[in-house]
Amino acid sequence: FSGSTLFSLLIDAHPDIVALGDGLNPEILKRRHENFICSCGSKISNCEFWQSVMEEVRNSGLPFSFADCNMRYSFLNPRIDRLVGRYHHDPLRSSLRSILEIGFPFYRRHIELHTARNLAFVRAVLAVSGKKVFLHNTKPLLMLHYLIDRYSDRIRVINMVRDPRGFVYSAVKRGSTVADAAARWRRYNKSVRVLLDRIQPNQALNLRYEDVCEDANRPLEPVFAFLGVAKHPIPRTILPSEHHVLGNDLRLRDSLTVRLDESWKSSLSEQDLRVIGQVCGPLAEECGYFI
């Protein structure tokens, strides 16, 4: 609920940048790949763009299909992933990952397969799209952890943050409690901070979701400079069918008019706001939100 699908649709409009939203989510596609719809309107299994990307990756010699496309370094097994398939910034979990990678060949092979798939996927997307810059707009932090390990000098991170009140309201509408959603916002953004400490300051750019919604052209100018591409006007009305973005149902609308939605202001109670402030307060202030 951080706005990544909208951001992908906006930035994919640049002639030199390709962004695919959540990309190939293995947990979803393993169950639903035959009926999953690309933003272009085609089933992903019939979409020429995605078919071409799949073929390019397989031509590199790697096993890859809509039912087997995991690049997230997870095992897709809840028990195993609770231990080592998710990014945990605490020292104990980090030590366990390091021990597994050093002492267990099967885990090393798992990590190297996912790294190889990521590189092959990026090359395939650039080849098929004909663009110069690929924005890997997926959220699992374990992917960033391992790519920083292997390519720290080549990593560039755009850290887009959403107001915790807006995030919590979106999560609550989908069944979460206020306390759980606030804790998730804090945990995720704290983990992001820990990861960003491992790269140079000039390799990261902070961006607020609300600024993008108010006027995409102004906050995206430094993004384009950061990515080394020319400025390009971003329309306020987006046609998802002109892109190949995967993610939430936003991608399936006929058109999108970019605007700032702050309905949380009239929907969250004073008690809700107090809980969010208690859980997220100091970190939210560091991100520019004063609750």
TIDRENVEX-472925 format. One record per residue (C-alpha): residue in three letters; x, y, z; residue number from 1. Coordinates in nm, 3 decimals. Last residue first. Layout:
<pts>
<type: ala; east: X; north: Y; up: Z; seq: NUM> .
...
</pts>
This chain:
<pts>
<type: ile; east: 0.196; north: 1.292; up: 1.368; seq: 291> .
<type: phe; east: 0.474; north: 1.486; up: 1.203; seq: 290> .
<type: tyr; east: 0.571; north: 1.322; up: 0.874; seq: 289> .
<type: gly; east: 0.906; north: 1.415; up: 0.720; seq: 288> .
<type: cys; east: 1.069; north: 1.071; up: 0.703; seq: 287> .
<type: glu; east: 1.266; north: 1.134; up: 1.024; seq: 286> .
<type: glu; east: 0.935; north: 1.241; up: 1.178; seq: 285> .
<type: ala; east: 0.780; north: 0.906; up: 1.083; seq: 284> .
<type: leu; east: 1.068; north: 0.726; up: 1.254; seq: 283> .
<type: pro; east: 1.006; north: 0.917; up: 1.578; seq: 282> .
<type: gly; east: 0.624; north: 0.870; up: 1.567; seq: 281> .
<type: cys; east: 0.561; north: 0.524; up: 1.419; seq: 280> .
<type: val; east: 0.423; north: 0.318; up: 1.708; seq: 279> .
<type: gln; east: 0.302; north: 0.588; up: 1.947; seq: 278> .
<type: gly; east: 0.186; north: 0.816; up: 1.665; seq: 277> .
<type: ile; east: -0.002; north: 0.535; up: 1.492; seq: 276> .
<type: val; east: -0.174; north: 0.444; up: 1.819; seq: 275> .
<type: arg; east: -0.263; north: 0.809; up: 1.885; seq: 274> .
<type: leu; east: -0.399; north: 0.846; up: 1.532; seq: 273> .
<type: asp; east: -0.624; north: 0.544; up: 1.576; seq: 272> .
<type: gln; east: -0.750; north: 0.683; up: 1.910; seq: 271> .
<type: glu; east: -0.829; north: 1.015; up: 1.744; seq: 270> .
<type: ser; east: -1.027; north: 0.822; up: 1.485; seq: 269> .
<type: leu; east: -0.916; north: 0.752; up: 1.129; seq: 268> .
<type: ser; east: -1.172; north: 0.819; up: 0.855; seq: 267> .
<type: ser; east: -1.179; north: 1.197; up: 0.806; seq: 266> .
<type: lys; east: -0.803; north: 1.248; up: 0.776; seq: 265> .
<type: trp; east: -0.755; north: 0.900; up: 0.626; seq: 264> .
<type: ser; east: -0.931; north: 1.035; up: 0.316; seq: 263> .
<type: glu; east: -0.602; north: 1.198; up: 0.217; seq: 262> .
<type: asp; east: -0.606; north: 1.106; up: -0.152; seq: 261> .
<type: leu; east: -0.355; north: 1.307; up: -0.357; seq: 260> .
<type: arg; east: -0.430; north: 1.307; up: -0.727; seq: 259> .
<type: val; east: -0.309; north: 1.127; up: -1.038; seq: 258> .
<type: thr; east: -0.590; north: 1.067; up: -1.284; seq: 257> .
<type: leu; east: -0.596; north: 0.704; up: -1.385; seq: 256> .
<type: ser; east: -0.743; north: 0.549; up: -1.697; seq: 255> .
<type: asp; east: -0.917; north: 0.229; up: -1.807; seq: 254> .
<type: arg; east: -0.846; north: 0.066; up: -1.472; seq: 253> .
<type: leu; east: -0.670; north: -0.271; up: -1.454; seq: 252> .
<type: arg; east: -0.334; north: -0.150; up: -1.317; seq: 251> .
<type: leu; east: -0.502; north: -0.007; up: -1.006; seq: 250> .
<type: asp; east: -0.591; north: -0.367; up: -0.924; seq: 249> .
<type: asn; east: -0.257; north: -0.416; up: -0.747; seq: 248> .
<type: gly; east: 0.069; north: -0.517; up: -0.912; seq: 247> .
<type: leu; east: 0.186; north: -0.593; up: -1.264; seq: 246> .
<type: val; east: 0.280; north: -0.327; up: -1.516; seq: 245> .
<type: his; east: 0.304; north: -0.386; up: -1.888; seq: 244> .
<type: his; east: 0.219; north: -0.034; up: -2.009; seq: 243> .
<type: glu; east: -0.008; north: 0.138; up: -2.263; seq: 242> .
<type: ser; east: -0.314; north: -0.034; up: -2.110; seq: 241> .
<type: pro; east: -0.247; north: 0.156; up: -1.786; seq: 240> .
<type: leu; east: -0.356; north: 0.485; up: -1.947; seq: 239> .
<type: ile; east: -0.231; north: 0.760; up: -1.714; seq: 238> .
<type: thr; east: -0.383; north: 1.105; up: -1.668; seq: 237> .
<type: arg; east: -0.162; north: 1.360; up: -1.493; seq: 236> .
<type: pro; east: 0.092; north: 1.330; up: -1.776; seq: 235> .
<type: ile; east: 0.464; north: 1.311; up: -1.691; seq: 234> .
<type: pro; east: 0.694; north: 1.547; up: -1.882; seq: 233> .
<type: his; east: 1.046; north: 1.409; up: -1.942; seq: 232> .
<type: lys; east: 1.377; north: 1.523; up: -1.799; seq: 231> .
<type: ala; east: 1.678; north: 1.344; up: -1.948; seq: 230> .
<type: val; east: 1.820; north: 1.023; up: -1.802; seq: 229> .
<type: gly; east: 2.101; north: 0.957; up: -1.554; seq: 228> .
<type: leu; east: 1.897; north: 0.770; up: -1.294; seq: 227> .
<type: phe; east: 1.954; north: 1.037; up: -1.026; seq: 226> .
<type: ala; east: 1.876; north: 1.310; up: -1.280; seq: 225> .
<type: phe; east: 1.547; north: 1.137; up: -1.363; seq: 224> .
<type: val; east: 1.464; north: 1.103; up: -0.994; seq: 223> .
<type: pro; east: 1.555; north: 1.469; up: -0.934; seq: 222> .
<type: glu; east: 1.290; north: 1.567; up: -1.194; seq: 221> .
<type: leu; east: 1.038; north: 1.317; up: -1.053; seq: 220> .
<type: pro; east: 0.950; north: 1.535; up: -0.753; seq: 219> .
<type: arg; east: 0.834; north: 1.830; up: -0.973; seq: 218> .
<type: asn; east: 0.669; north: 1.636; up: -1.255; seq: 217> .
<type: ala; east: 0.451; north: 1.419; up: -1.031; seq: 216> .
<type: asp; east: 0.256; north: 1.707; up: -0.881; seq: 215> .
<type: glu; east: 0.042; north: 1.633; up: -0.575; seq: 214> .
<type: cys; east: 0.057; north: 1.254; up: -0.612; seq: 213> .
<type: val; east: 0.438; north: 1.246; up: -0.636; seq: 212> .
<type: asp; east: 0.469; north: 1.469; up: -0.328; seq: 211> .
<type: glu; east: 0.235; north: 1.238; up: -0.137; seq: 210> .
<type: tyr; east: 0.449; north: 0.933; up: -0.214; seq: 209> .
<type: arg; east: 0.757; north: 1.094; up: -0.062; seq: 208> .
<type: leu; east: 1.093; north: 1.031; up: -0.230; seq: 207> .
<type: asn; east: 1.434; north: 0.958; up: -0.084; seq: 206> .
<type: leu; east: 1.728; north: 0.899; up: -0.320; seq: 205> .
<type: ala; east: 2.004; north: 0.648; up: -0.254; seq: 204> .
<type: gln; east: 2.343; north: 0.584; up: -0.415; seq: 203> .
<type: asn; east: 2.477; north: 0.929; up: -0.322; seq: 202> .
<type: pro; east: 2.463; north: 0.834; up: 0.047; seq: 201> .
<type: gln; east: 2.697; north: 0.535; up: -0.011; seq: 200> .
<type: ile; east: 2.558; north: 0.188; up: 0.052; seq: 199> .
<type: arg; east: 2.533; north: -0.027; up: 0.365; seq: 198> .
<type: asp; east: 2.339; north: 0.234; up: 0.567; seq: 197> .
<type: leu; east: 2.063; north: 0.194; up: 0.309; seq: 196> .
<type: leu; east: 1.998; north: -0.158; up: 0.436; seq: 195> .
<type: val; east: 1.949; north: -0.048; up: 0.798; seq: 194> .
<type: arg; east: 1.719; north: 0.236; up: 0.691; seq: 193> .
<type: val; east: 1.509; north: -0.004; up: 0.481; seq: 192> .
<type: ser; east: 1.473; north: -0.232; up: 0.783; seq: 191> .
<type: lys; east: 1.339; north: 0.060; up: 0.987; seq: 190> .
<type: asn; east: 1.096; north: 0.137; up: 0.706; seq: 189> .
<type: tyr; east: 0.964; north: -0.219; up: 0.706; seq: 188> .
<type: arg; east: 0.931; north: -0.251; up: 1.083; seq: 187> .
<type: arg; east: 0.765; north: 0.090; up: 1.125; seq: 186> .
<type: trp; east: 0.510; north: 0.036; up: 0.848; seq: 185> .
<type: arg; east: 0.437; north: -0.318; up: 0.974; seq: 184> .
<type: ala; east: 0.391; north: -0.192; up: 1.331; seq: 183> .
<type: ala; east: 0.143; north: 0.070; up: 1.206; seq: 182> .
<type: ala; east: -0.047; north: -0.198; up: 1.012; seq: 181> .
<type: asp; east: -0.063; north: -0.428; up: 1.316; seq: 180> .
<type: ala; east: -0.179; north: -0.150; up: 1.551; seq: 179> .
<type: val; east: -0.446; north: -0.021; up: 1.312; seq: 178> .
<type: thr; east: -0.586; north: -0.368; up: 1.252; seq: 177> .
<type: ser; east: -0.568; north: -0.522; up: 0.905; seq: 176> .
<type: gly; east: -0.871; north: -0.618; up: 0.695; seq: 175> .
<type: arg; east: -0.817; north: -0.456; up: 0.358; seq: 174> .
<type: lys; east: -0.963; north: -0.118; up: 0.455; seq: 173> .
<type: val; east: -0.728; north: -0.129; up: 0.755; seq: 172> .
<type: ala; east: -0.427; north: -0.160; up: 0.523; seq: 171> .
<type: ser; east: -0.522; north: 0.150; up: 0.323; seq: 170> .
<type: tyr; east: -0.582; north: 0.345; up: 0.646; seq: 169> .
<type: val; east: -0.247; north: 0.229; up: 0.785; seq: 168> .
<type: phe; east: -0.059; north: 0.343; up: 0.474; seq: 167> .
<type: gly; east: -0.230; north: 0.682; up: 0.474; seq: 166> .
<type: arg; east: -0.150; north: 0.733; up: 0.841; seq: 165> .
<type: pro; east: 0.205; north: 0.604; up: 0.792; seq: 164> .
<type: asp; east: 0.266; north: 0.878; up: 0.530; seq: 163> .
<type: arg; east: 0.420; north: 0.694; up: 0.235; seq: 162> .
<type: val; east: 0.789; north: 0.646; up: 0.167; seq: 161> .
<type: met; east: 0.963; north: 0.599; up: -0.168; seq: 160> .
<type: asn; east: 1.326; north: 0.494; up: -0.132; seq: 159> .
<type: ile; east: 1.483; north: 0.508; up: -0.477; seq: 158> .
<type: val; east: 1.789; north: 0.286; up: -0.455; seq: 157> .
<type: arg; east: 2.093; north: 0.269; up: -0.684; seq: 156> .
<type: ile; east: 2.315; north: -0.040; up: -0.668; seq: 155> .
<type: arg; east: 2.628; north: -0.064; up: -0.881; seq: 154> .
<type: asp; east: 2.890; north: -0.017; up: -0.607; seq: 153> .
<type: ser; east: 2.716; north: -0.267; up: -0.377; seq: 152> .
<type: tyr; east: 2.699; north: -0.539; up: -0.641; seq: 151> .
<type: arg; east: 2.723; north: -0.870; up: -0.456; seq: 150> .
<type: asp; east: 2.619; north: -0.795; up: -0.099; seq: 149> .
<type: ile; east: 2.397; north: -0.508; up: -0.217; seq: 148> .
<type: leu; east: 2.219; north: -0.757; up: -0.446; seq: 147> .
<type: tyr; east: 2.177; north: -0.992; up: -0.150; seq: 146> .
<type: his; east: 2.015; north: -0.737; up: 0.081; seq: 145> .
<type: leu; east: 1.810; north: -0.580; up: -0.201; seq: 144> .
<type: met; east: 1.646; north: -0.915; up: -0.272; seq: 143> .
<type: leu; east: 1.592; north: -0.979; up: 0.100; seq: 142> .
<type: leu; east: 1.404; north: -0.649; up: 0.109; seq: 141> .
<type: pro; east: 1.094; north: -0.781; up: -0.066; seq: 140> .
<type: lys; east: 0.934; north: -0.469; up: -0.223; seq: 139> .
<type: thr; east: 0.956; north: -0.498; up: -0.600; seq: 138> .
<type: asn; east: 1.007; north: -0.198; up: -0.828; seq: 137> .
<type: his; east: 1.316; north: -0.308; up: -1.016; seq: 136> .
<type: leu; east: 1.355; north: 0.007; up: -1.229; seq: 135> .
<type: phe; east: 1.528; north: -0.085; up: -1.554; seq: 134> .
<type: val; east: 1.718; north: 0.189; up: -1.737; seq: 133> .
<type: lys; east: 1.813; north: 0.198; up: -2.106; seq: 132> .
<type: lys; east: 1.495; north: 0.109; up: -2.297; seq: 131> .
<type: gly; east: 1.443; north: -0.126; up: -2.593; seq: 130> .
<type: ser; east: 1.156; north: -0.293; up: -2.407; seq: 129> .
<type: val; east: 1.255; north: -0.649; up: -2.507; seq: 128> .
<type: ala; east: 1.629; north: -0.604; up: -2.452; seq: 127> .
<type: leu; east: 1.585; north: -0.405; up: -2.130; seq: 126> .
<type: val; east: 1.343; north: -0.664; up: -1.991; seq: 125> .
<type: ala; east: 1.575; north: -0.951; up: -2.086; seq: 124> .
<type: arg; east: 1.884; north: -0.788; up: -1.931; seq: 123> .
<type: val; east: 1.696; north: -0.727; up: -1.606; seq: 122> .
<type: phe; east: 1.563; north: -1.084; up: -1.605; seq: 121> .
<type: ala; east: 1.906; north: -1.235; up: -1.668; seq: 120> .
<type: leu; east: 2.052; north: -1.037; up: -1.377; seq: 119> .
<type: asn; east: 1.769; north: -1.130; up: -1.143; seq: 118> .
<type: arg; east: 1.778; north: -1.495; up: -1.250; seq: 117> .
<type: ala; east: 2.152; north: -1.518; up: -1.187; seq: 116> .
<type: thr; east: 2.108; north: -1.371; up: -0.838; seq: 115> .
<type: his; east: 1.822; north: -1.612; up: -0.767; seq: 114> .
<type: leu; east: 2.029; north: -1.910; up: -0.880; seq: 113> .
<type: glu; east: 2.328; north: -1.788; up: -0.675; seq: 112> .
<type: ile; east: 2.121; north: -1.768; up: -0.356; seq: 111> .
<type: his; east: 1.970; north: -2.116; up: -0.398; seq: 110> .
<type: arg; east: 2.310; north: -2.263; up: -0.484; seq: 109> .
<type: arg; east: 2.452; north: -2.113; up: -0.164; seq: 108> .
<type: tyr; east: 2.160; north: -2.260; up: 0.031; seq: 107> .
<type: phe; east: 2.219; north: -2.607; up: -0.113; seq: 106> .
<type: pro; east: 2.594; north: -2.575; up: -0.036; seq: 105> .
<type: phe; east: 2.531; north: -2.532; up: 0.339; seq: 104> .
<type: gly; east: 2.809; north: -2.397; up: 0.557; seq: 103> .
<type: ile; east: 2.886; north: -2.048; up: 0.429; seq: 102> .
<type: glu; east: 2.540; north: -1.946; up: 0.308; seq: 101> .
<type: leu; east: 2.367; north: -2.110; up: 0.603; seq: 100> .
<type: ile; east: 2.599; north: -1.946; up: 0.855; seq: 99> .
<type: ser; east: 2.548; north: -1.604; up: 0.695; seq: 98> .
<type: arg; east: 2.169; north: -1.639; up: 0.700; seq: 97> .
<type: leu; east: 2.178; north: -1.744; up: 1.068; seq: 96> .
<type: ser; east: 2.399; north: -1.447; up: 1.154; seq: 95> .
<type: ser; east: 2.149; north: -1.208; up: 0.995; seq: 94> .
<type: arg; east: 1.868; north: -1.368; up: 1.196; seq: 93> .
<type: leu; east: 2.061; north: -1.318; up: 1.520; seq: 92> .
<type: pro; east: 2.183; north: -0.966; up: 1.434; seq: 91> .
<type: asp; east: 1.834; north: -0.815; up: 1.379; seq: 90> .
<type: his; east: 1.774; north: -0.672; up: 1.033; seq: 89> .
<type: his; east: 1.535; north: -0.941; up: 0.921; seq: 88> .
<type: tyr; east: 1.487; north: -0.985; up: 0.546; seq: 87> .
<type: arg; east: 1.263; north: -1.277; up: 0.462; seq: 86> .
<type: gly; east: 1.340; north: -1.631; up: 0.347; seq: 85> .
<type: val; east: 1.573; north: -1.722; up: 0.635; seq: 84> .
<type: leu; east: 1.370; north: -1.814; up: 0.943; seq: 83> .
<type: arg; east: 1.008; north: -1.721; up: 0.862; seq: 82> .
<type: asp; east: 1.085; north: -1.827; up: 0.505; seq: 81> .
<type: ile; east: 1.155; north: -2.184; up: 0.612; seq: 80> .
<type: arg; east: 0.819; north: -2.223; up: 0.785; seq: 79> .
<type: pro; east: 0.620; north: -2.036; up: 0.521; seq: 78> .
<type: asn; east: 0.770; north: -2.223; up: 0.223; seq: 77> .
<type: leu; east: 0.798; north: -2.000; up: -0.082; seq: 76> .
<type: phe; east: 1.177; north: -2.047; up: -0.052; seq: 75> .
<type: ser; east: 1.267; north: -1.677; up: -0.064; seq: 74> .
<type: tyr; east: 1.559; north: -1.528; up: -0.257; seq: 73> .
<type: arg; east: 1.315; north: -1.294; up: -0.438; seq: 72> .
<type: met; east: 1.387; north: -1.408; up: -0.795; seq: 71> .
<type: asn; east: 1.113; north: -1.673; up: -0.813; seq: 70> .
<type: cys; east: 0.988; north: -1.735; up: -1.167; seq: 69> .
<type: asp; east: 0.858; north: -2.091; up: -1.162; seq: 68> .
<type: ala; east: 0.487; north: -2.097; up: -1.257; seq: 67> .
<type: phe; east: 0.530; north: -1.810; up: -1.504; seq: 66> .
<type: ser; east: 0.837; north: -1.985; up: -1.639; seq: 65> .
<type: phe; east: 1.214; north: -1.980; up: -1.591; seq: 64> .
<type: pro; east: 1.485; north: -2.245; up: -1.581; seq: 63> .
<type: leu; east: 1.809; north: -2.066; up: -1.673; seq: 62> .
<type: gly; east: 2.016; north: -2.117; up: -1.990; seq: 61> .
<type: ser; east: 2.035; north: -1.754; up: -2.103; seq: 60> .
<type: asn; east: 1.776; north: -1.839; up: -2.370; seq: 59> .
<type: arg; east: 1.534; north: -1.906; up: -2.084; seq: 58> .
<type: val; east: 1.561; north: -1.541; up: -1.978; seq: 57> .
<type: glu; east: 1.497; north: -1.416; up: -2.333; seq: 56> .
<type: glu; east: 1.197; north: -1.650; up: -2.374; seq: 55> .
<type: met; east: 1.037; north: -1.524; up: -2.053; seq: 54> .
<type: val; east: 1.087; north: -1.162; up: -2.158; seq: 53> .
<type: ser; east: 0.930; north: -1.234; up: -2.499; seq: 52> .
<type: gln; east: 0.624; north: -1.396; up: -2.338; seq: 51> .
<type: trp; east: 0.594; north: -1.100; up: -2.102; seq: 50> .
<type: phe; east: 0.590; north: -0.850; up: -2.389; seq: 49> .
<type: glu; east: 0.365; north: -1.060; up: -2.613; seq: 48> .
<type: cys; east: 0.100; north: -1.096; up: -2.340; seq: 47> .
<type: asn; east: -0.072; north: -1.434; up: -2.373; seq: 46> .
<type: ser; east: 0.044; north: -1.591; up: -2.043; seq: 45> .
<type: ile; east: 0.007; north: -1.251; up: -1.875; seq: 44> .
<type: lys; east: -0.359; north: -1.245; up: -1.974; seq: 43> .
<type: ser; east: -0.401; north: -0.941; up: -2.190; seq: 42> .
<type: gly; east: -0.536; north: -0.603; up: -2.076; seq: 41> .
<type: cys; east: -0.214; north: -0.400; up: -2.111; seq: 40> .
<type: ser; east: -0.204; north: -0.383; up: -1.730; seq: 39> .
<type: cys; east: -0.120; north: -0.754; up: -1.734; seq: 38> .
<type: ile; east: -0.395; north: -0.993; up: -1.620; seq: 37> .
<type: phe; east: -0.341; north: -1.312; up: -1.418; seq: 36> .
<type: asn; east: -0.557; north: -1.598; up: -1.548; seq: 35> .
<type: glu; east: -0.304; north: -1.872; up: -1.629; seq: 34> .
<type: his; east: -0.052; north: -1.740; up: -1.376; seq: 33> .
<type: arg; east: -0.290; north: -1.783; up: -1.081; seq: 32> .
<type: arg; east: -0.139; north: -2.027; up: -0.830; seq: 31> .
<type: lys; east: 0.236; north: -2.007; up: -0.899; seq: 30> .
<type: leu; east: 0.175; north: -1.653; up: -1.026; seq: 29> .
<type: ile; east: 0.067; north: -1.517; up: -0.689; seq: 28> .
<type: glu; east: 0.352; north: -1.654; up: -0.474; seq: 27> .
<type: pro; east: 0.604; north: -1.598; up: -0.753; seq: 26> .
<type: asn; east: 0.531; north: -1.224; up: -0.787; seq: 25> .
<type: leu; east: 0.669; north: -1.143; up: -1.130; seq: 24> .
<type: gly; east: 0.688; north: -0.765; up: -1.142; seq: 23> .
<type: asp; east: 0.552; north: -0.564; up: -0.850; seq: 22> .
<type: gly; east: 0.532; north: -0.264; up: -1.080; seq: 21> .
<type: leu; east: 0.694; north: -0.321; up: -1.418; seq: 20> .
<type: ala; east: 0.919; north: -0.021; up: -1.471; seq: 19> .
<type: val; east: 1.106; north: 0.057; up: -1.794; seq: 18> .
<type: ile; east: 1.295; north: 0.384; up: -1.825; seq: 17> .
<type: asp; east: 1.436; north: 0.551; up: -2.140; seq: 16> .
<type: pro; east: 1.115; north: 0.676; up: -2.306; seq: 15> .
<type: his; east: 0.968; north: 0.789; up: -1.970; seq: 14> .
<type: ala; east: 0.606; north: 0.668; up: -1.937; seq: 13> .
<type: asp; east: 0.738; north: 0.382; up: -1.721; seq: 12> .
<type: ile; east: 0.789; north: 0.646; up: -1.451; seq: 11> .
<type: leu; east: 0.420; north: 0.712; up: -1.404; seq: 10> .
<type: leu; east: 0.291; north: 0.355; up: -1.431; seq: 9> .
<type: ser; east: 0.565; north: 0.236; up: -1.196; seq: 8> .
<type: phe; east: 0.484; north: 0.505; up: -0.940; seq: 7> .
<type: leu; east: 0.116; north: 0.408; up: -0.947; seq: 6> .
<type: thr; east: 0.204; north: 0.043; up: -0.883; seq: 5> .
<type: ser; east: 0.452; north: 0.140; up: -0.609; seq: 4> .
<type: gly; east: 0.203; north: 0.352; up: -0.416; seq: 3> .
<type: ser; east: 0.294; north: 0.232; up: -0.066; seq: 2> .
<type: phe; east: 0.000; north: 0.000; up: 0.000; seq: 1> .
</pts>
